[in-house]
Amino acid sequence: MHLDQLREYCLAKPHTTESLPFDNKTLVFKVLSKIFVITDIESEILTFAAKCDPEKAIELRQQYDWVQPGYHLSKKHWNTLTYNGTNSKILKDLIDHSYQQVLASMTKKEKLLMQ
């Protein structure tokens, strides 16, 4: 997976936008106003943060060396994933999980905006 593939995959999700709210190199993908993926567009190796269920986050970190606690984020709810030739399906599954975590945390009002 490369940055362009990450962008394409994230932007294909309903109500997703991308922006550079922090600086000129930190690309953020949001569903409505809530972040579900963050990446550094200047990194040579694709690395991105994705939201994760806390119990699942621990399991993933124990199972895969390329899954680390979120860098500069809540280590309980975020993982940093480094692509090292890993099966892209696993990365896509973790992006999907992140997206679903964000959807689950939305208010009724936010959910109504998505209809």
N, CA, C and O atoms as a GROMACS GRO file, in nm:
protein
  460
    1MET      N    1   0.085  -0.118   0.000
    1MET     CA    2   0.000   0.000   0.000
    1MET      C    3   0.090   0.124   0.000
    1MET      O    4   0.191   0.129   0.069
    2HIS      N    5   0.050   0.220  -0.078
    2HIS     CA    6   0.122   0.347  -0.087
    2HIS      C    7   0.026   0.459  -0.047
    2HIS      O    8  -0.094   0.437  -0.030
    3LEU      N    9   0.080   0.580  -0.032
    3LEU     CA   10  -0.001   0.693   0.011
    3LEU      C   11  -0.122   0.714  -0.080
    3LEU      O   12  -0.233   0.738  -0.030
    4ASP      N   13  -0.104   0.705  -0.210
    4ASP     CA   14  -0.217   0.727  -0.301
    4ASP      C   15  -0.326   0.620  -0.281
    4ASP      O   16  -0.444   0.649  -0.295
    5GLN      N   17  -0.285   0.497  -0.250
    5GLN     CA   18  -0.382   0.391  -0.224
    5GLN      C   19  -0.454   0.414  -0.091
    5GLN      O   20  -0.574   0.389  -0.080
    6LEU      N   21  -0.381   0.461   0.008
    6LEU     CA   22  -0.442   0.495   0.137
    6LEU      C   23  -0.547   0.604   0.117
    6LEU      O   24  -0.659   0.594   0.168
    7ARG      N   25  -0.511   0.710   0.045
    7ARG     CA   26  -0.603   0.821   0.018
    7ARG      C   27  -0.728   0.770  -0.053
    7ARG      O   28  -0.841   0.801  -0.012
    8GLU      N   29  -0.708   0.694  -0.157
    8GLU     CA   30  -0.821   0.642  -0.235
    8GLU      C   31  -0.913   0.557  -0.148
    8GLU      O   32  -1.036   0.569  -0.155
    9TYR      N   33  -0.854   0.472  -0.066
    9TYR     CA   34  -0.934   0.383   0.019
    9TYR      C   35  -1.013   0.462   0.123
    9TYR      O   36  -1.132   0.438   0.142
   10CYS      N   37  -0.948   0.556   0.188
   10CYS     CA   38  -1.016   0.637   0.290
   10CYS      C   39  -1.125   0.724   0.229
   10CYS      O   40  -1.236   0.731   0.283
   11LEU      N   41  -1.095   0.790   0.118
   11LEU     CA   42  -1.192   0.881   0.057
   11LEU      C   43  -1.312   0.809  -0.003
   11LEU      O   44  -1.414   0.872  -0.030
   12ALA      N   45  -1.302   0.679  -0.025
   12ALA     CA   46  -1.414   0.601  -0.078
   12ALA      C   47  -1.521   0.578   0.030
   12ALA      O   48  -1.632   0.537  -0.002
   13LYS      N   49  -1.487   0.603   0.154
   13LYS     CA   50  -1.582   0.583   0.263
   13LYS      C   51  -1.680   0.700   0.268
   13LYS      O   52  -1.640   0.815   0.248
   14PRO      N   53  -1.806   0.674   0.294
   14PRO     CA   54  -1.908   0.780   0.296
   14PRO      C   55  -1.874   0.894   0.392
   14PRO      O   56  -1.828   0.871   0.504
   15HIS      N   57  -1.899   1.015   0.346
   15HIS     CA   58  -1.884   1.137   0.426
   15HIS      C   59  -1.741   1.163   0.473
   15HIS      O   60  -1.720   1.230   0.575
   16THR      N   61  -1.644   1.111   0.400
   16THR     CA   62  -1.503   1.129   0.438
   16THR      C   63  -1.444   1.248   0.364
   16THR      O   64  -1.468   1.267   0.244
   17THR      N   65  -1.366   1.326   0.437
   17THR     CA   66  -1.291   1.436   0.378
   17THR      C   67  -1.146   1.424   0.421
   17THR      O   68  -1.113   1.354   0.516
   18GLU      N   69  -1.061   1.495   0.347
   18GLU     CA   70  -0.919   1.501   0.384
   18GLU      C   71  -0.880   1.647   0.400
   18GLU      O   72  -0.936   1.735   0.336
   19SER      N   73  -0.782   1.670   0.487
   19SER     CA   74  -0.734   1.806   0.508
   19SER      C   75  -0.595   1.801   0.572
   19SER      O   76  -0.546   1.696   0.614
   20LEU      N   77  -0.534   1.920   0.578
   20LEU     CA   78  -0.404   1.937   0.642
   20LEU      C   79  -0.422   2.040   0.755
   20LEU      O   80  -0.372   2.152   0.744
   21PRO      N   81  -0.493   2.003   0.862
   21PRO     CA   82  -0.528   2.102   0.964
   21PRO      C   83  -0.414   2.143   1.057
   21PRO      O   84  -0.420   2.249   1.120
   22PHE      N   85  -0.312   2.060   1.067
   22PHE     CA   86  -0.205   2.086   1.164
   22PHE      C   87  -0.083   2.153   1.103
   22PHE      O   88  -0.024   2.243   1.163
   23ASP      N   89  -0.045   2.108   0.984
   23ASP     CA   90   0.072   2.161   0.914
   23ASP      C   91   0.063   2.115   0.768
   23ASP      O   92  -0.039   2.061   0.727
   24ASN      N   93   0.169   2.135   0.691
   24ASN     CA   94   0.166   2.100   0.548
   24ASN      C   95   0.204   1.956   0.519
   24ASN      O   96   0.215   1.918   0.402
   25LYS      N   97   0.226   1.875   0.622
   25LYS     CA   98   0.266   1.738   0.597
   25LYS      C   99   0.181   1.633   0.667
   25LYS      O  100   0.195   1.514   0.640
   26THR      N  101   0.092   1.675   0.757
   26THR     CA  102   0.009   1.581   0.831
   26THR      C  103  -0.130   1.576   0.769
   26THR      O  104  -0.212   1.666   0.789
   27LEU      N  105  -0.155   1.470   0.693
   27LEU     CA  106  -0.282   1.452   0.623
   27LEU      C  107  -0.379   1.379   0.714
   27LEU      O  108  -0.347   1.276   0.773
   28VAL      N  109  -0.499   1.435   0.726
   28VAL     CA  110  -0.601   1.384   0.816
   28VAL      C  111  -0.725   1.344   0.736
   28VAL      O  112  -0.770   1.418   0.648
   29PHE      N  113  -0.778   1.227   0.767
   29PHE     CA  114  -0.904   1.182   0.707
   29PHE      C  115  -1.009   1.182   0.817
   29PHE      O  116  -0.988   1.126   0.925
   30LYS      N  117  -1.123   1.246   0.787
   30LYS     CA  118  -1.231   1.258   0.885
   30LYS      C  119  -1.360   1.207   0.826
   30LYS      O  120  -1.384   1.217   0.705
   31VAL      N  121  -1.444   1.153   0.913
   31VAL     CA  122  -1.582   1.129   0.878
   31VAL      C  123  -1.659   1.236   0.956
   31VAL      O  124  -1.656   1.239   1.079
   32LEU      N  125  -1.726   1.322   0.881
   32LEU     CA  126  -1.780   1.446   0.934
   32LEU      C  127  -1.665   1.522   1.000
   32LEU      O  128  -1.570   1.560   0.932
   33SER      N  129  -1.672   1.544   1.130
   33SER     CA  130  -1.565   1.623   1.195
   33SER      C  131  -1.470   1.537   1.278
   33SER      O  132  -1.386   1.591   1.349
   34LYS      N  133  -1.482   1.406   1.269
   34LYS     CA  134  -1.404   1.318   1.356
   34LYS      C  135  -1.296   1.243   1.276
   34LYS      O  136  -1.324   1.182   1.173
   35ILE      N  137  -1.174   1.250   1.327
   35ILE     CA  138  -1.058   1.189   1.262
   35ILE      C  139  -1.062   1.037   1.277
   35ILE      O  140  -1.090   0.985   1.385
   36PHE      N  141  -1.031   0.966   1.166
   36PHE     CA  142  -1.016   0.821   1.176
   36PHE      C  143  -0.882   0.772   1.123
   36PHE      O  144  -0.842   0.659   1.153
   37VAL      N  145  -0.810   0.853   1.044
   37VAL     CA  146  -0.675   0.818   0.999
   37VAL      C  147  -0.592   0.945   0.987
   37VAL      O  148  -0.640   1.049   0.941
   38ILE      N  149  -0.467   0.936   1.031
   38ILE     CA  150  -0.371   1.046   1.020
   38ILE      C  151  -0.242   0.988   0.962
   38ILE      O  152  -0.197   0.881   1.003
   39THR      N  153  -0.182   1.061   0.866
   39THR     CA  154  -0.056   1.015   0.808
   39THR      C  155   0.036   1.132   0.777
   39THR      O  156  -0.009   1.246   0.762
   40ASP      N  157   0.163   1.102   0.768
   40ASP     CA  158   0.265   1.201   0.732
   40ASP      C  159   0.294   1.182   0.583
   40ASP      O  160   0.347   1.078   0.543
   41ILE      N  161   0.260   1.281   0.502
   41ILE     CA  162   0.276   1.266   0.357
   41ILE      C  163   0.422   1.276   0.313
   41ILE      O  164   0.453   1.247   0.197
   42GLU      N  165   0.512   1.316   0.401
   42GLU     CA  166   0.653   1.327   0.366
   42GLU      C  167   0.735   1.204   0.406
   42GLU      O  168   0.853   1.195   0.373
   43SER      N  169   0.673   1.111   0.475
   43SER     CA  170   0.743   0.991   0.521
   43SER      C  171   0.777   0.900   0.402
   43SER      O  172   0.695   0.881   0.312
   44GLU      N  173   0.898   0.847   0.402
   44GLU     CA  174   0.938   0.756   0.293
   44GLU      C  175   0.864   0.624   0.300
   44GLU      O  176   0.833   0.565   0.196
   45ILE      N  177   0.835   0.578   0.419
   45ILE     CA  178   0.761   0.454   0.440
   45ILE      C  179   0.622   0.492   0.490
   45ILE      O  180   0.609   0.574   0.581
   46LEU      N  181   0.519   0.434   0.431
   46LEU     CA  182   0.383   0.466   0.471
   46LEU      C  183   0.363   0.430   0.618
   46LEU      O  184   0.375   0.314   0.657
   47THR      N  185   0.332   0.530   0.696
   47THR     CA  186   0.301   0.515   0.838
   47THR      C  187   0.176   0.598   0.864
   47THR      O  188   0.167   0.714   0.823
   48PHE      N  189   0.079   0.537   0.932
   48PHE     CA  190  -0.041   0.613   0.963
   48PHE      C  191  -0.098   0.567   1.096
   48PHE      O  192  -0.074   0.455   1.141
   49ALA      N  193  -0.174   0.656   1.157
   49ALA     CA  194  -0.242   0.626   1.283
   49ALA      C  195  -0.388   0.598   1.254
   49ALA      O  196  -0.450   0.665   1.171
   50ALA      N  197  -0.442   0.500   1.324
   50ALA     CA  198  -0.582   0.463   1.309
   50ALA      C  199  -0.642   0.436   1.446
   50ALA      O  200  -0.577   0.378   1.534
   51LYS      N  201  -0.764   0.478   1.464
   51LYS     CA  202  -0.834   0.457   1.590
   51LYS      C  203  -0.863   0.308   1.608
   51LYS      O  204  -0.882   0.236   1.510
   52CYS      N  205  -0.865   0.263   1.734
   52CYS     CA  206  -0.884   0.120   1.757
   52CYS      C  207  -0.949   0.097   1.894
   52CYS      O  208  -0.925   0.172   1.989
   53ASP      N  209  -1.030  -0.004   1.901
   53ASP     CA  210  -1.084  -0.049   2.028
   53ASP      C  211  -0.967  -0.081   2.121
   53ASP      O  212  -0.874  -0.150   2.078
   54PRO      N  213  -0.967  -0.034   2.246
   54PRO     CA  214  -0.852  -0.052   2.335
   54PRO      C  215  -0.805  -0.197   2.351
   54PRO      O  216  -0.685  -0.222   2.351
   55GLU      N  217  -0.897  -0.291   2.366
   55GLU     CA  218  -0.857  -0.432   2.382
   55GLU      C  219  -0.796  -0.486   2.254
   55GLU      O  220  -0.695  -0.557   2.257
   56LYS      N  221  -0.856  -0.452   2.142
   56LYS     CA  222  -0.803  -0.496   2.013
   56LYS      C  223  -0.666  -0.433   1.988
   56LYS      O  224  -0.579  -0.497   1.929
   57ALA      N  225  -0.648  -0.308   2.031
   57ALA     CA  226  -0.519  -0.239   2.013
   57ALA      C  227  -0.407  -0.316   2.081
   57ALA      O  228  -0.299  -0.334   2.023
   58ILE      N  229  -0.432  -0.360   2.201
   58ILE     CA  230  -0.331  -0.436   2.276
   58ILE      C  231  -0.299  -0.567   2.204
   58ILE      O  232  -0.182  -0.603   2.188
   59GLU      N  233  -0.402  -0.637   2.159
   59GLU     CA  234  -0.383  -0.764   2.087
   59GLU      C  235  -0.300  -0.743   1.961
   59GLU      O  236  -0.208  -0.820   1.933
   60LEU      N  237  -0.333  -0.640   1.884
   60LEU     CA  238  -0.260  -0.613   1.760
   60LEU      C  239  -0.113  -0.582   1.788
   60LEU      O  240  -0.026  -0.628   1.714
   61ARG      N  241  -0.085  -0.504   1.891
   61ARG     CA  242   0.053  -0.469   1.925
   61ARG      C  243   0.133  -0.592   1.966
   61ARG      O  244   0.253  -0.601   1.940
   62GLN      N  245   0.066  -0.687   2.031
   62GLN     CA  246   0.134  -0.810   2.070
   62GLN      C  247   0.156  -0.903   1.951
   62GLN      O  248   0.253  -0.978   1.948
   63GLN      N  249   0.067  -0.898   1.856
   63GLN     CA  250   0.071  -0.989   1.742
   63GLN      C  251   0.163  -0.940   1.630
   63GLN      O  252   0.227  -1.021   1.564
   64TYR      N  253   0.169  -0.808   1.607
   64TYR     CA  254   0.244  -0.753   1.493
   64TYR      C  255   0.345  -0.649   1.540
   64TYR      O  256   0.310  -0.558   1.616
   65ASP      N  257   0.468  -0.661   1.496
   65ASP     CA  258   0.569  -0.563   1.535
   65ASP      C  259   0.551  -0.429   1.463
   65ASP      O  260   0.608  -0.329   1.506
   66TRP      N  261   0.475  -0.426   1.357
   66TRP     CA  262   0.451  -0.302   1.282
   66TRP      C  263   0.332  -0.222   1.335
   66TRP      O  264   0.296  -0.119   1.280
   67VAL      N  265   0.272  -0.271   1.443
   67VAL     CA  266   0.164  -0.199   1.511
   67VAL      C  267   0.219  -0.150   1.644
   67VAL      O  268   0.260  -0.229   1.729
   68GLN      N  269   0.219  -0.019   1.661
   68GLN     CA  270   0.272   0.044   1.782
   68GLN      C  271   0.167   0.137   1.841
   68GLN      O  272   0.072   0.175   1.772
   69PRO      N  273   0.182   0.174   1.969
   69PRO     CA  274   0.088   0.272   2.027
   69PRO      C  275   0.090   0.401   1.946
   69PRO      O  276   0.192   0.437   1.888
   70GLY      N  277  -0.021   0.470   1.944
   70GLY     CA  278  -0.034   0.594   1.867
   70GLY      C  279   0.073   0.696   1.903
   70GLY      O  280   0.094   0.726   2.021
   71TYR      N  281   0.140   0.748   1.803
   71TYR     CA  282   0.244   0.848   1.822
   71TYR      C  283   0.178   0.984   1.837
   71TYR      O  284   0.106   1.028   1.747
   72HIS      N  285   0.202   1.050   1.949
   72HIS     CA  286   0.141   1.180   1.982
   72HIS      C  287  -0.012   1.174   1.988
   72HIS      O  288  -0.079   1.275   1.967
   73LEU      N  289  -0.065   1.058   2.017
   73LEU     CA  290  -0.210   1.039   2.028
   73LEU      C  291  -0.238   0.956   2.153
   73LEU      O  292  -0.146   0.907   2.218
   74SER      N  293  -0.365   0.940   2.185
   74SER     CA  294  -0.402   0.854   2.297
   74SER      C  295  -0.356   0.712   2.267
   74SER      O  296  -0.404   0.649   2.172
   75LYS      N  297  -0.267   0.663   2.346
   75LYS     CA  298  -0.212   0.529   2.324
   75LYS      C  299  -0.315   0.420   2.353
   75LYS      O  300  -0.300   0.305   2.311
   76LYS      N  301  -0.418   0.458   2.424
   76LYS     CA  302  -0.526   0.363   2.454
   76LYS      C  303  -0.614   0.340   2.331
   76LYS      O  304  -0.658   0.228   2.307
   77HIS      N  305  -0.639   0.446   2.254
   77HIS     CA  306  -0.736   0.438   2.144
   77HIS      C  307  -0.675   0.447   2.004
   77HIS      O  308  -0.748   0.434   1.906
   78TRP      N  309  -0.545   0.467   1.993
   78TRP     CA  310  -0.484   0.484   1.861
   78TRP      C  311  -0.362   0.395   1.845
   78TRP      O  312  -0.283   0.379   1.938
   79ASN      N  313  -0.349   0.338   1.726
   79ASN     CA  314  -0.230   0.262   1.688
   79ASN      C  315  -0.160   0.334   1.574
   79ASN      O  316  -0.225   0.396   1.490
   80THR      N  317  -0.029   0.324   1.571
   80THR     CA  318   0.048   0.369   1.456
   80THR      C  319   0.090   0.246   1.379
   80THR      O  320   0.150   0.154   1.435
   81LEU      N  321   0.057   0.243   1.251
   81LEU     CA  322   0.082   0.128   1.164
   81LEU      C  323   0.188   0.165   1.061
   81LEU      O  324   0.177   0.268   0.994
   82THR      N  325   0.289   0.083   1.049
   82THR     CA  326   0.395   0.107   0.953
   82THR      C  327   0.390  -0.001   0.847
   82THR      O  328   0.405  -0.119   0.877
   83TYR      N  329   0.370   0.040   0.722
   83TYR     CA  330   0.361  -0.057   0.613
   83TYR      C  331   0.501  -0.109   0.580
   83TYR      O  332   0.591  -0.032   0.546
   84ASN      N  333   0.517  -0.240   0.590
   84ASN     CA  334   0.646  -0.302   0.563
   84ASN      C  335   0.630  -0.417   0.464
   84ASN      O  336   0.699  -0.519   0.473
   85GLY      N  337   0.541  -0.400   0.371
   85GLY     CA  338   0.513  -0.507   0.276
   85GLY      C  339   0.403  -0.599   0.325
   85GLY      O  340   0.372  -0.700   0.262
   86THR      N  341   0.344  -0.565   0.438
   86THR     CA  342   0.236  -0.642   0.498
   86THR      C  343   0.118  -0.650   0.400
   86THR      O  344   0.099  -0.562   0.316
   87ASN      N  345   0.044  -0.754   0.413
   87ASN     CA  346  -0.076  -0.770   0.332
   87ASN      C  347  -0.164  -0.646   0.345
   87ASN      O  348  -0.205  -0.610   0.456
   88SER      N  349  -0.194  -0.582   0.234
   88SER     CA  350  -0.276  -0.460   0.235
   88SER      C  351  -0.415  -0.485   0.290
   88SER      O  352  -0.480  -0.393   0.340
   89LYS      N  353  -0.463  -0.610   0.282
   89LYS     CA  354  -0.596  -0.642   0.335
   89LYS      C  355  -0.600  -0.617   0.485
   89LYS      O  356  -0.701  -0.567   0.536
   90ILE      N  357  -0.496  -0.650   0.557
   90ILE     CA  358  -0.492  -0.626   0.701
   90ILE      C  359  -0.501  -0.476   0.729
   90ILE      O  360  -0.575  -0.433   0.817
   91LEU      N  361  -0.425  -0.398   0.653
   91LEU     CA  362  -0.429  -0.252   0.672
   91LEU      C  363  -0.568  -0.198   0.642
   91LEU      O  364  -0.618  -0.113   0.715
   92LYS      N  365  -0.629  -0.246   0.536
   92LYS     CA  366  -0.765  -0.201   0.502
   92LYS      C  367  -0.864  -0.240   0.612
   92LYS      O  368  -0.953  -0.162   0.646
   93ASP      N  369  -0.847  -0.359   0.668
   93ASP     CA  370  -0.935  -0.402   0.778
   93ASP      C  371  -0.920  -0.308   0.898
   93ASP      O  372  -1.018  -0.276   0.965
   94LEU      N  373  -0.797  -0.264   0.926
   94LEU     CA  374  -0.773  -0.175   1.039
   94LEU      C  375  -0.826  -0.034   1.011
   94LEU      O  376  -0.871   0.035   1.102
   95ILE      N  377  -0.821   0.009   0.886
   95ILE     CA  378  -0.882   0.138   0.848
   95ILE      C  379  -1.034   0.127   0.864
   95ILE      O  380  -1.098   0.218   0.918
   96ASP      N  381  -1.092   0.017   0.819
   96ASP     CA  382  -1.236  -0.005   0.834
   96ASP      C  383  -1.275  -0.003   0.982
   96ASP      O  384  -1.376   0.056   1.020
   97HIS      N  385  -1.195  -0.069   1.064
   97HIS     CA  386  -1.222  -0.073   1.208
   97HIS      C  387  -1.218   0.069   1.266
   97HIS      O  388  -1.304   0.106   1.347
   98SER      N  389  -1.120   0.146   1.226
   98SER     CA  390  -1.108   0.284   1.274
   98SER      C  391  -1.232   0.365   1.234
   98SER      O  392  -1.289   0.436   1.316
   99TYR      N  393  -1.271   0.354   1.110
   99TYR     CA  394  -1.390   0.424   1.059
   99TYR      C  395  -1.513   0.385   1.143
   99TYR      O  396  -1.592   0.471   1.182
  100GLN      N  397  -1.528   0.256   1.168
  100GLN     CA  398  -1.643   0.208   1.246
  100GLN      C  399  -1.638   0.256   1.391
  100GLN      O  400  -1.742   0.285   1.450
  101GLN      N  401  -1.518   0.266   1.448
  101GLN     CA  402  -1.503   0.319   1.584
  101GLN      C  403  -1.553   0.463   1.591
  101GLN      O  404  -1.620   0.502   1.686
  102VAL      N  405  -1.519   0.540   1.490
  102VAL     CA  406  -1.561   0.680   1.487
  102VAL      C  407  -1.712   0.689   1.467
  102VAL      O  408  -1.778   0.768   1.534
  103LEU      N  409  -1.766   0.611   1.377
  103LEU     CA  410  -1.912   0.612   1.355
  103LEU      C  411  -1.986   0.576   1.484
  103LEU      O  412  -2.088   0.637   1.516
  104ALA      N  413  -1.936   0.479   1.556
  104ALA     CA  414  -2.002   0.435   1.679
  104ALA      C  415  -2.002   0.543   1.787
  104ALA      O  416  -2.088   0.544   1.874
  105SER      N  417  -1.906   0.634   1.780
  105SER     CA  418  -1.896   0.739   1.883
  105SER      C  419  -1.975   0.865   1.848
  105SER      O  420  -1.976   0.961   1.925
  106MET      N  421  -2.039   0.866   1.733
  106MET     CA  422  -2.111   0.985   1.690
  106MET      C  423  -2.243   1.002   1.764
  106MET      O  424  -2.306   0.906   1.807
  107THR      N  425  -2.281   1.128   1.778
  107THR     CA  426  -2.410   1.160   1.841
  107THR      C  427  -2.523   1.132   1.742
  107THR      O  428  -2.500   1.111   1.623
  108LYS      N  429  -2.644   1.131   1.792
  108LYS     CA  430  -2.761   1.112   1.706
  108LYS      C  431  -2.768   1.223   1.601
  108LYS      O  432  -2.801   1.198   1.485
  109LYS      N  433  -2.737   1.344   1.643
  109LYS     CA  434  -2.741   1.459   1.552
  109LYS      C  435  -2.640   1.439   1.438
  109LYS      O  436  -2.671   1.465   1.321
  110GLU      N  437  -2.519   1.394   1.472
  110GLU     CA  438  -2.418   1.370   1.369
  110GLU      C  439  -2.461   1.258   1.275
  110GLU      O  440  -2.440   1.267   1.154
  111LYS      N  441  -2.520   1.154   1.330
  111LYS     CA  442  -2.566   1.044   1.247
  111LYS      C  443  -2.675   1.089   1.151
  111LYS      O  444  -2.681   1.042   1.037
  112LEU      N  445  -2.761   1.180   1.196
  112LEU     CA  446  -2.866   1.233   1.109
  112LEU      C  447  -2.807   1.311   0.993
  112LEU      O  448  -2.862   1.309   0.883
  113LEU      N  449  -2.696   1.379   1.015
  113LEU     CA  450  -2.630   1.453   0.907
  113LEU      C  451  -2.577   1.361   0.798
  113LEU      O  452  -2.557   1.404   0.684
  114MET      N  453  -2.555   1.237   0.831
  114MET     CA  454  -2.501   1.140   0.736
  114MET      C  455  -2.608   1.078   0.647
  114MET      O  456  -2.576   1.007   0.552
  115GLN      N  457  -2.733   1.103   0.678
  115GLN     CA  458  -2.840   1.040   0.600
  115GLN      C  459  -2.877   1.120   0.479
  115GLN      O  460  -2.965   1.081   0.402
   0.00000   0.00000   0.00000
